[in-house]
Amino acid sequence: MHGRKMWRLALVYLFVIFWSFIVLFPFFWLITTSFKTPIAVARGPLYLPFIDFAPTGEHWEYLFTSQRDTVLRHFRNSLIVALGSTLLAVVLGAMAGYGLSRFRYHWRLTGWRNDGIAFWIISNRFLPPAAFVVPFLILYTTAGLIDTHIGLIIAYTMFNVPFAVWIMRDFFNGLPIDLEESARVDGATRWQAFTRIVLPLSTPGIVAVSIFSFIFSWNEFLYALMLTNYDAITLPVLIAGQNTNRGIEWWFISALTLVAVMPVVLIGLFLERFITRGLMAGAVKG
Amino acid sequence: MAARIVPYTTESSQPKREVNVDQTAAPSGPVGPTRQRRGSLEDRIMKQAFLLPAVILLIALVIFPLLWSLGISFTDIQRGGAARAGPGLLGLGFDLTGGNYARLLRDQRLHIATFNTVFFVFVGVTIQYALGLFLAMVLDQPFKGRNVARVIFLLPMMTTPVAVGYLGRMFFDPARSPIADLLRRVPAMFGAGPIAVPWLTNPDYARWTIVLIESWQWTPFMTLLLLAGLQTIPSQLYEAARVDGATALQVFRSIIFPLLLPISVTAILIRGLEIFKIIDIIVVSTGGGPGSSTESLTMYVFRTALTFGNYGYAAAIAFVLLVLIVVFTTIFLTVARMITLRVN
């Protein structure tokens, strides 16, 4: 029996290490490639720095000197758009989630009550962006929103709000209402009870919503490609654009990709707990 | 989809939680104080004030564009009004036409894009579910370093899809990639020549390669959800099964599969719906090529609208995708319900 257990544990470690390798090796490759000379890249797969090839910092230097303004500009675009739509999604999501958790609605037109409304809201998240390409192009061109931060923020908020409502509603359902009620007995308005008592207690839910909204907006490609052309271009579009300029410079792209991926990977590393929880709230209750 | 798993209780165990958890079973969700104070004017105003901003946003940005888009799909609207002979319908510069939908039927490129999209969804979901379930069962075992492993497994999900596309392109390079290297060295050990696989240059291979790249990124999603599901299965069940002398296969069939069914349905549905929208990975890894043989529907819509400026036809293709998604969801949920009924 003991031997069987050992075997089992050994197998578990084998699979875990194997999959960890599959996951981590591409990141290793990205990092080493960003330190390879073009000749080293062309010579075929070279694995170990200092042994297989002599690392060079020239691409990173290039990125942070002559390309600095470009990279910074697009990094800032990504940041503004992601933070802006995250903020909007949290505010709208918390409000609607609270409403759905504490009031009884009944929309006569559709016959939906709270569950029906919540289901309609989350279903918006799964509509294909392709269905919005044409109306958004026409609408944004007419309204002068093409290539602006605010334009992208609005578009991303539309995708972030459904998930935010879903998670926040689930979170509020788990909060005891006694605290709010006693605050209201003490003369607080409903809005005060919401902002001073409920919201501070909801930090984990808000963090989860913020992470999801931020990552979605940071990584989004289709809308960014469609609705920007110069000023508001975000990092994914910048990276995808490297495809055509002067052939593919893998070494430079690797460095650029690392810059783009770094913030979200760090979020993943340090806030994994919230991500798993948010996913569960979002998915399990489906 | 009545999943009764309680996520937060595992850690922050809030005693009140269970009260509202089973929303699907209760006739209507909330147990708010409104029941007592229905009359208060403040409450009636706040009730609408909380929900309406989000609802108005969704109506303005989802319902309205969708209806408008449906209208556009029946016109010949081009980008910038395009050059056309007459003034069009009522002098608006376009004509009403069913031509876009007629064109759908004979458009070879659209048929290929549709096939590709369905291929990505079915093959992708299958691979990701099978692998995800296996990894979840591995992670469900007690071992040291489990939390570290969970964080590592999560990383691809965070990565920008465009970056994942580039990674795919680097790794499936026919000459200078580690995979090509592996396919050279391993056969060499047996005295054979290198195995050359046209990963991204042959359409039949490229479809699979795209699915592999997508699966590298999204298998963790399945793993995390299924792992959370596995962790809610009480260990007594496993022990009871062992006492009864059940084989591993029997344990899987009579405990793991039925108890994991609700979350499996949700996870597969979410992944399926997401893959229907695939574009970024394809744009970067194959560019839809060779030719347009690995294009997805989303990509074709995008090209029709932006590259060719044919708004009317792009809108019509988008509705094909939308109908496909609705059909897929309906069939999938019906089948899932049938399986659930049979299992219980």
Boltz contact constraints between the chains, C-beta under 6 A:
constraints:
  - contact:
      token1: [A, 12]
      token2: [B, 138]
      max_distance: 6.0
  - contact:
      token1: [A, 12]
      token2: [B, 141]
      max_distance: 6.0
  - contact:
      token1: [A, 12]
      token2: [B, 143]
      max_distance: 6.0
  - contact:
      token1: [A, 15]
      token2: [B, 138]
      max_distance: 6.0
  - contact:
      token1: [A, 16]
      token2: [B, 149]
      max_distance: 6.0
  - contact:
      token1: [A, 20]
      token2: [B, 152]
      max_distance: 6.0
  - contact:
      token1: [A, 23]
      token2: [B, 152]
      max_distance: 6.0
  - contact:
      token1: [A, 23]
      token2: [B, 155]
      max_distance: 6.0
  - contact:
      token1: [A, 23]
      token2: [B, 156]
      max_distance: 6.0
  - contact:
      token1: [A, 26]
      token2: [B, 167]
      max_distance: 6.0
  - contact:
      token1: [A, 44]
      token2: [B, 176]
      max_distance: 6.0
  - contact:
      token1: [A, 45]
      token2: [B, 176]
      max_distance: 6.0
  - contact:
      token1: [A, 45]
      token2: [B, 178]
      max_distance: 6.0
  - contact:
      token1: [A, 45]
      token2: [B, 181]
      max_distance: 6.0
  - contact:
      token1: [A, 92]
      token2: [B, 53]
      max_distance: 6.0
  - contact:
      token1: [A, 92]
      token2: [B, 54]
      max_distance: 6.0
  - contact:
      token1: [A, 95]
      token2: [B, 50]
      max_distance: 6.0
  - contact:
      token1: [A, 96]
      token2: [B, 51]
      max_distance: 6.0
  - contact:
      token1: [A, 96]
      token2: [B, 54]
      max_distance: 6.0
  - contact:
      token1: [A, 98]
      token2: [B, 50]
      max_distance: 6.0
  - contact:
      token1: [A, 99]
      token2: [B, 50]
      max_distance: 6.0
  - contact:
      token1: [A, 99]
      token2: [B, 51]
      max_distance: 6.0
  - contact:
      token1: [A, 101]
      token2: [B, 30]
      max_distance: 6.0
  - contact:
      token1: [A, 102]
      token2: [B, 30]
      max_distance: 6.0
  - contact:
      token1: [A, 102]
      token2: [B, 32]
      max_distance: 6.0
  - contact:
      token1: [A, 103]
      token2: [B, 32]
      max_distance: 6.0
  - contact:
      token1: [A, 103]
      token2: [B, 34]
      max_distance: 6.0
  - contact:
      token1: [A, 103]
      token2: [B, 47]
      max_distance: 6.0
  - contact:
      token1: [A, 113]
      token2: [B, 28]
      max_distance: 6.0
  - contact:
      token1: [A, 114]
      token2: [B, 28]
      max_distance: 6.0
  - contact:
      token1: [A, 114]
      token2: [B, 29]
      max_distance: 6.0
  - contact:
      token1: [A, 114]
      token2: [B, 30]
      max_distance: 6.0
  - contact:
      token1: [A, 115]
      token2: [B, 29]
      max_distance: 6.0
  - contact:
      token1: [A, 124]
      token2: [B, 58]
      max_distance: 6.0
  - contact:
      token1: [A, 124]
      token2: [B, 62]
      max_distance: 6.0
  - contact:
      token1: [A, 126]
      token2: [B, 273]
      max_distance: 6.0
  - contact:
      token1: [A, 128]
      token2: [B, 277]
      max_distance: 6.0
  - contact:
      token1: [A, 128]
      token2: [B, 321]
      max_distance: 6.0
  - contact:
      token1: [A, 130]
      token2: [B, 298]
      max_distance: 6.0
  - contact:
      token1: [A, 130]
      token2: [B, 301]
      max_distance: 6.0
  - contact:
      token1: [A, 130]
      token2: [B, 318]
      max_distance: 6.0
  - contact:
      token1: [A, 130]
      token2: [B, 321]
      max_distance: 6.0
  - contact:
      token1: [A, 131]
      token2: [B, 318]
      max_distance: 6.0
  - contact:
      token1: [A, 131]
      token2: [B, 322]
      max_distance: 6.0
  - contact:
      token1: [A, 132]
      token2: [B, 65]
      max_distance: 6.0
  - contact:
      token1: [A, 133]
      token2: [B, 301]
      max_distance: 6.0
  - contact:
      token1: [A, 133]
      token2: [B, 305]
      max_distance: 6.0
  - contact:
      token1: [A, 134]
      token2: [B, 69]
      max_distance: 6.0
  - contact:
      token1: [A, 134]
      token2: [B, 72]
      max_distance: 6.0
  - contact:
      token1: [A, 134]
      token2: [B, 305]
      max_distance: 6.0
  - contact:
      token1: [A, 134]
      token2: [B, 311]
      max_distance: 6.0
  - contact:
      token1: [A, 134]
      token2: [B, 314]
      max_distance: 6.0
  - contact:
      token1: [A, 134]
      token2: [B, 315]
      max_distance: 6.0
  - contact:
      token1: [A, 135]
      token2: [B, 65]
      max_distance: 6.0
  - contact:
      token1: [A, 135]
      token2: [B, 68]
      max_distance: 6.0
  - contact:
      token1: [A, 135]
      token2: [B, 69]
      max_distance: 6.0
  - contact:
      token1: [A, 158]
      token2: [B, 61]
      max_distance: 6.0
  - contact:
      token1: [A, 161]
      token2: [B, 54]
      max_distance: 6.0
  - contact:
      token1: [A, 165]
      token2: [B, 54]
      max_distance: 6.0
  - contact:
      token1: [A, 173]
      token2: [B, 20]
      max_distance: 6.0
  - contact:
      token1: [A, 174]
      token2: [B, 8]
      max_distance: 6.0
  - contact:
      token1: [A, 174]
      token2: [B, 14]
      max_distance: 6.0
  - contact:
      token1: [A, 174]
      token2: [B, 17]
      max_distance: 6.0
  - contact:
      token1: [A, 176]
      token2: [B, 16]
      max_distance: 6.0
  - contact:
      token1: [A, 181]
      token2: [B, 33]
      max_distance: 6.0
  - contact:
      token1: [A, 190]
      token2: [B, 46]
      max_distance: 6.0
  - contact:
      token1: [A, 219]
      token2: [B, 160]
      max_distance: 6.0
  - contact:
      token1: [A, 221]
      token2: [B, 162]
      max_distance: 6.0
  - contact:
      token1: [A, 221]
      token2: [B, 280]
      max_distance: 6.0
  - contact:
      token1: [A, 222]
      token2: [B, 279]
      max_distance: 6.0
  - contact:
      token1: [A, 236]
      token2: [B, 160]
      max_distance: 6.0
  - contact:
      token1: [A, 236]
      token2: [B, 162]
      max_distance: 6.0
  - contact:
      token1: [A, 239]
      token2: [B, 162]
      max_distance: 6.0
  - contact:
      token1: [A, 240]
      token2: [B, 162]
      max_distance: 6.0
  - contact:
      token1: [A, 240]
      token2: [B, 284]
      max_distance: 6.0
  - contact:
      token1: [A, 257]
      token2: [B, 163]
      max_distance: 6.0
  - contact:
      token1: [A, 260]
      token2: [B, 160]
      max_distance: 6.0
  - contact:
      token1: [A, 261]
      token2: [B, 159]
      max_distance: 6.0
  - contact:
      token1: [A, 261]
      token2: [B, 160]
      max_distance: 6.0
  - contact:
      token1: [A, 261]
      token2: [B, 163]
      max_distance: 6.0
  - contact:
      token1: [A, 264]
      token2: [B, 158]
      max_distance: 6.0
  - contact:
      token1: [A, 265]
      token2: [B, 158]
      max_distance: 6.0
  - contact:
      token1: [A, 268]
      token2: [B, 154]
      max_distance: 6.0
  - contact:
      token1: [A, 268]
      token2: [B, 155]
      max_distance: 6.0
  - contact:
      token1: [A, 268]
      token2: [B, 158]
      max_distance: 6.0
  - contact:
      token1: [A, 272]
      token2: [B, 151]
      max_distance: 6.0
  - contact:
      token1: [A, 272]
      token2: [B, 154]
      max_distance: 6.0
  - contact:
      token1: [A, 276]
      token2: [B, 224]
      max_distance: 6.0
  - contact:
      token1: [A, 279]
      token2: [B, 224]
      max_distance: 6.0
  - contact:
      token1: [A, 280]
      token2: [B, 7]
      max_distance: 6.0
  - contact:
      token1: [A, 280]
      token2: [B, 228]
      max_distance: 6.0
  - contact:
      token1: [A, 281]
      token2: [B, 7]
      max_distance: 6.0
  - contact:
      token1: [A, 283]
      token2: [B, 225]
      max_distance: 6.0
  - contact:
      token1: [A, 283]
      token2: [B, 266]
      max_distance: 6.0
  - contact:
      token1: [A, 284]
      token2: [B, 3]
      max_distance: 6.0
  - contact:
      token1: [A, 284]
      token2: [B, 5]
      max_distance: 6.0
  - contact:
      token1: [A, 284]
      token2: [B, 7]
      max_distance: 6.0
  - contact:
      token1: [A, 286]
      token2: [B, 1]
      max_distance: 6.0
  - contact:
      token1: [A, 286]
      token2: [B, 266]
      max_distance: 6.0
